[in-house]
Amino acid sequence: MLPNRSLYASGRLSLVALALLALQALQAMAASPSSPLRVGTSGDYAPFSDSDGGLHGFDIAVARAFAEEREQEIEFVTFRWPKLLRDLGADRFDVAMSGITIRPERSAAGRFSLPVIETGAVLLVNEARTWRDASEANHKRIRIAVNAGGHLERVAHEHFPEAVLVVIPDNRAVLRALVDGKVEAVLTDSVEAPGWLRKAEGFRALGPFTRDRKAFLLAPDADALAADLDGWLLDREADGTLAKLRALHFGAKAAAAARIATPLRGLLASIDERLSLMPLIGLAKRREGYPLEVPEREKFVLDTAVANMRLSAEVNRVTPPPEDAVRAFFQAQMEAAKEVQWNAVRAATPGAETPLLSLDGSLRPALIRIGERINRLLLALPDELDPVAVSSAANEQLRSSHLSRPTRKRLADAITAFVAANASPEMAPSDGGSKAPASVTPFEPRRGSR
């Protein structure tokens, strides 16, 4: 296990000590004995994880391919959606792979991999209904069924506060409630819906009306597994393996627009995940009596980011990027974070669904974990990026409603400037390498490491 970054964030560990501890931990992990890779899965969410007729689905296929390449046995562990985070904290599995949507409260509790596909929430209704869009279901006489404990239950509360929500523990029983006439609509997503519509005639889909990223969820201290899995995903996206698996399980149309596990899109998704925590951080600061802006801490956070990038380059055996470019990127990220915090706090009307998370106990450690992935992806960016394409991607991938278009542009410009500075001739990678790998050594799980 890598050192506790929260100690470093509070200034108790020196940079030299942190670097030594990290390198020693990675060396020790490389020598650890191999154990089965424990994969948490629900088995009730086709086409990601389905236990009908044997365990299968996209996430199951990815898990098996990863374990096979690492020459590890694999052990599937069933979880139920309401207990996902509890089971993760109880060390029941090494990684959860079951169509898990990236959400702020999950980022605060664990550590996500790179996203592997995007989906959107849709409502299934009887074809006889004249509704033009899903919003017309938000009525007190309408019953909407949804799976309990997952992302879509949150979506149901957010988008249909007036409707009667029928929360069903087993996702496989949700469609049956619609077919049997017990509800007027059911909530699903854009990749699950086609399979449901094939099973039940006379219904149609309204939506999608959200944009969600699916990824794999690991424990907060699963540093090595997260880095190794991300590196493997980047490689399998590049060689077409993920595209083939998406086409097999989601269909050719969904797969054609789904090339998502790339350095640039992964970086922007990671920045967006970090920004998704900022409303919670702003509310936590207000609740705990902290000002939204503290210049001294901002300087410390910026210096820490520069030092951590230097450490990431050392661990990945590449020449550290120019400090000015690193500092400019993280300064742009910090300004974006402050903008989201201020705008979110001004607009806040927190209700029962707003999670109340500890600033130092949950939120800041989550920022550090996401920052580790951001560092790896920065180092993995190609040597040339089209500034127009980066700006367009930033506008599409940075989705916080509290983020202004000029701030998105500043982030895109900072990424482009970082790549240009890092690709200059005098900054060629050391040891003859071309680009930093996303991980140092394949993960081998250890019991009792959490």
Secondary structure, DSSP 8 states (H G I E B T S, - for coil): ----HHHHHTT-S-HHHHHHHHHHHHHHHHTS----EEEEE-SEETTTEE-TTSSBSHHHHHHHHHHHHTT--EEEEE--GGGHHHHHHTTS-SEEEEEEE--HHHHHHSEE----EEE-EEEEEETT---SSGGGG-STT-EEEEETTSHHHHHHHHH-TTSEEEEESSGGGHHHHHHTTS-SEEEEETTTHHHHHHHSTTEEEE-----EEEEEEE-TT-HHHHHHHHHHHHHHHHTTHHHHHHHHHH-HHHHHT----SHHHHHHHHHHHHHHTHHHHHHHHHHHT--S--HHHHHHHHHHHHHHHHHHHHHTTS----HHHHHHHHHHHHHHHHHHHHHHHHH----TTS----IIIIIHHHHHHHHHHHHHHHHHS-S---HHHHHHHHHHH---TTS-HHHHHHHHHHHHHHHHHHTSGGG--GGG-SS--S-SS-----TT--
